[in-house]
Amino acid sequence: MNAQGLPLLVGRLLLALMFVMAGFSKLTGLQGTAGYIGSVGLPAPMLLAVAAGVVELLAGVLIVVGWQARWAALALAAFTVAASVLFHNYWAMPAEQQMTQQLMFMKNLSVVGGLLVLFAFGAGPLSLDARRKA
Protein backbone atom coordinates (compact mmCIF):
# COMPACT_ATOMS: atom_id res chain seq x y z
CA MET A 1 0.00 0.00 0.00
CA ASN A 2 1.28 3.45 -0.83
CA ALA A 3 1.01 6.55 1.36
CA GLN A 4 -2.19 7.62 -0.38
CA GLY A 5 -4.17 4.44 0.30
CA LEU A 6 -5.28 5.02 3.88
CA PRO A 7 -6.08 8.75 3.53
CA LEU A 8 -8.12 8.03 0.39
CA LEU A 9 -10.02 5.26 2.16
CA VAL A 10 -10.77 7.45 5.18
CA GLY A 11 -11.74 10.33 2.88
CA ARG A 12 -14.13 8.09 0.95
CA LEU A 13 -15.68 6.83 4.18
CA LEU A 14 -16.20 10.33 5.53
CA LEU A 15 -17.53 11.64 2.22
CA ALA A 16 -19.97 8.75 1.86
CA LEU A 17 -21.14 8.69 5.50
CA MET A 18 -23.55 11.60 5.04
CA PHE A 19 -25.16 9.96 2.01
CA VAL A 20 -25.44 6.47 3.50
CA MET A 21 -27.07 7.86 6.64
CA ALA A 22 -29.37 10.21 4.71
CA GLY A 23 -30.42 7.50 2.25
CA PHE A 24 -31.20 5.06 5.05
CA SER A 25 -33.14 7.74 6.90
CA LYS A 26 -35.15 8.61 3.81
CA LEU A 27 -36.02 4.98 3.09
CA THR A 28 -37.06 4.28 6.69
CA GLY A 29 -39.07 7.50 6.93
CA LEU A 30 -40.67 7.74 3.51
CA GLN A 31 -43.80 9.58 4.64
CA GLY A 32 -41.80 12.41 6.19
CA THR A 33 -39.41 12.60 3.28
CA ALA A 34 -42.25 12.65 0.77
CA GLY A 35 -43.97 15.37 2.78
CA TYR A 36 -40.85 17.50 2.72
CA ILE A 37 -40.38 16.96 -1.01
CA GLY A 38 -44.04 17.80 -1.62
CA SER A 39 -43.72 20.97 0.45
CA VAL A 40 -41.53 22.54 -2.23
CA GLY A 41 -44.04 21.68 -4.95
CA LEU A 42 -42.25 18.80 -6.65
CA PRO A 43 -44.46 16.21 -8.35
CA ALA A 44 -44.72 12.55 -7.26
CA PRO A 45 -43.14 13.14 -3.85
CA MET A 46 -43.30 9.47 -2.76
CA LEU A 47 -41.55 8.32 -5.94
CA LEU A 48 -38.92 11.04 -5.53
CA ALA A 49 -38.43 10.10 -1.87
CA VAL A 50 -37.75 6.48 -2.78
CA ALA A 51 -35.47 7.50 -5.66
CA ALA A 52 -33.50 9.92 -3.48
CA GLY A 53 -33.09 7.35 -0.72
CA VAL A 54 -31.94 4.65 -3.13
CA VAL A 55 -29.49 6.97 -4.92
CA GLU A 56 -27.95 8.23 -1.68
CA LEU A 57 -27.71 4.82 -0.03
CA LEU A 58 -26.52 2.86 -3.06
CA ALA A 59 -24.03 5.45 -4.33
CA GLY A 60 -22.76 6.02 -0.79
CA VAL A 61 -22.10 2.30 -0.31
CA LEU A 62 -20.40 2.12 -3.72
CA ILE A 63 -18.06 4.92 -2.65
CA VAL A 64 -17.32 3.21 0.67
CA VAL A 65 -16.27 -0.04 -0.99
CA GLY A 66 -14.71 1.75 -3.95
CA TRP A 67 -16.62 -0.04 -6.70
CA GLN A 68 -17.63 2.15 -9.64
CA ALA A 69 -16.71 4.95 -7.24
CA ARG A 70 -16.14 7.53 -9.96
CA TRP A 71 -19.65 7.10 -11.38
CA ALA A 72 -21.20 6.95 -7.92
CA ALA A 73 -19.43 10.19 -7.04
CA LEU A 74 -20.63 11.87 -10.23
CA ALA A 75 -24.21 10.75 -9.56
CA LEU A 76 -24.06 12.08 -6.00
CA ALA A 77 -22.51 15.36 -7.18
CA ALA A 78 -25.42 15.93 -9.58
CA PHE A 79 -27.94 14.86 -6.93
CA THR A 80 -26.38 17.20 -4.36
CA VAL A 81 -26.40 20.21 -6.70
CA ALA A 82 -30.07 19.60 -7.51
CA ALA A 83 -31.01 19.09 -3.86
CA SER A 84 -29.12 22.24 -2.87
CA VAL A 85 -30.90 24.41 -5.41
CA LEU A 86 -34.30 22.96 -4.56
CA PHE A 87 -34.08 22.70 -0.77
CA HIS A 88 -31.42 25.19 0.34
CA ASN A 89 -32.32 28.12 -1.93
CA TYR A 90 -31.34 30.71 0.66
CA TRP A 91 -31.80 33.55 -1.85
CA ALA A 92 -35.56 32.94 -1.83
CA MET A 93 -36.03 32.33 1.90
CA PRO A 94 -37.14 34.67 4.67
CA ALA A 95 -34.32 36.68 6.21
CA GLU A 96 -34.34 34.65 9.44
CA GLN A 97 -33.64 31.43 7.48
CA GLN A 98 -31.10 32.76 5.00
CA MET A 99 -27.94 32.37 7.05
CA THR A 100 -28.60 28.73 7.98
CA GLN A 101 -29.72 27.80 4.47
CA GLN A 102 -26.72 29.57 2.91
CA LEU A 103 -24.44 27.58 5.22
CA MET A 104 -26.14 24.32 4.16
CA PHE A 105 -25.90 25.34 0.49
CA MET A 106 -22.19 26.15 0.77
CA LYS A 107 -21.50 22.94 2.73
CA ASN A 108 -23.16 21.01 -0.07
CA LEU A 109 -21.04 22.78 -2.69
CA SER A 110 -17.95 21.76 -0.72
CA VAL A 111 -19.16 18.15 -0.70
CA VAL A 112 -19.72 18.39 -4.47
CA GLY A 113 -16.10 19.52 -4.77
CA GLY A 114 -14.94 16.42 -2.91
CA LEU A 115 -17.14 14.21 -5.07
CA LEU A 116 -15.70 15.75 -8.23
CA VAL A 117 -12.17 15.09 -6.97
CA LEU A 118 -13.17 11.46 -6.38
CA PHE A 119 -14.64 11.33 -9.88
CA ALA A 120 -11.46 12.76 -11.40
CA PHE A 121 -8.90 10.65 -9.53
CA GLY A 122 -10.76 7.51 -8.52
CA ALA A 123 -11.08 5.61 -5.27
CA GLY A 124 -7.41 4.81 -4.73
CA PRO A 125 -5.51 1.61 -4.05
CA LEU A 126 -7.74 0.36 -1.20
CA SER A 127 -10.83 -0.11 -3.32
CA LEU A 128 -12.63 -2.74 -5.34
CA ASP A 129 -11.96 -0.65 -8.45
CA ALA A 130 -8.18 -1.00 -7.83
CA ARG A 131 -8.45 -4.74 -7.17
CA ARG A 132 -10.41 -5.19 -10.37
CA LYS A 133 -7.65 -3.45 -12.38
CA ALA A 134 -4.89 -5.53 -10.79
N, C-alpha and C positions, 0 to 999 in steps of 0.2 A: 504494500500500500504506500502511495506517495503522501506527501505532506498535505495535499489538498483533499484527500479522501474523507477524513473525519469531519473537517469543517463543512464540506459540501453535504455530507449526510445530516449533520446537525442542522444546517441551514434549511435543507429540504424538510426535515421534520418540523421545524418551527414555522416555516412558511405554510406547510400543509395543515398544521394543527387547527388553525382557525376555520378552514374549510371543512375538515372532517367533522369537527364539533358542530359547526353551523348546519351542515347537511344532515347529520344525525338528528339534531334538534328540529329541523324543519320536517323531516319524515316522521318523527314521533309526535309532532304537534301540528299536524296538517291543518286543522281547523283554524288555529290562530295564525298560522302562516298565510293561509288563503285569505283570511280576513284582512290582514295587513296589506297583502298584494291588492286585494279588491279596494282598499281604502284610497289607493292612488289612481283608481279608475282603469286598471288593466283588465282586459277581458279574460275569461276562463281562469279565475284565480286558483281554483283547486288543481287544475292541470299544470299551471305555472308553478304552484307550490311543490308538486311532486317533481316536476322537471328540475327546479332549482335545487331541491334536496338531493336528487340523484346526481346531478352534475357536480355539486360541491363534494359530496361524499365519495363518489367514484374517482373523480379527478384528484381529490386530496389523497386518497389511498394510493393511486398510481404514482403520485409524486413521492410519497413516503417510501414505497418499495423501489422506485426508480425504473418503472416499466412504462415505456411510451411517455416518459416524463416531459419531454419537450412539448408534445401535443396536448398533454393534460395541462401544462402550464399556460399554453396559448389559449386553450378553452377557458381556463379560470381567469386569465387576464381580460378576455372579452366579456365574460360574465360579470366581472368586478367593475369594469367601466360602465356597463349598462346598469347594474344595480346602483352604482354611485350616482349616476345622472338621474335615475328614477326615484331613489329613496333618500338621497342625501343632497338634494338640490337646494343648498343653503341660500342661493340667490333669490329663491322664490318663497322663502319661509319668513314667518314673523321674526321681528328683531330679536326677541328673547330666545329663539331657537337657532339663530344663524351661527353663533360661535361654535356650539357643539356640533352642528351639522357640517360646518366647514372643516372642523377637526376630523370628523369621520370621513369626509370626502377626501381630504389630503392624506389621511392614513391609508385609505384605499388606493390612492394613486401611488403611494410608496410601495404598497404590496404589489401593484401591477408592475412597477419597476423591477422588483425582485423576480416576479414571474417571467418577465421578458428576458432577464439575465439567464434564468434557468432554460428558457426556450433557446436562447442563442448558444449557450455553452454546454447544455446537457446536464445530466444528473451526477456525473462524476464516476470514479472508479468503484465505489461501494454502491452499486445499483444493478438491477436486473438488466438494464440496457447495456451496461459495460460487460456483464457476464455473457450476454447474448453475442456480443461482438467478438469476444475472446475465443 
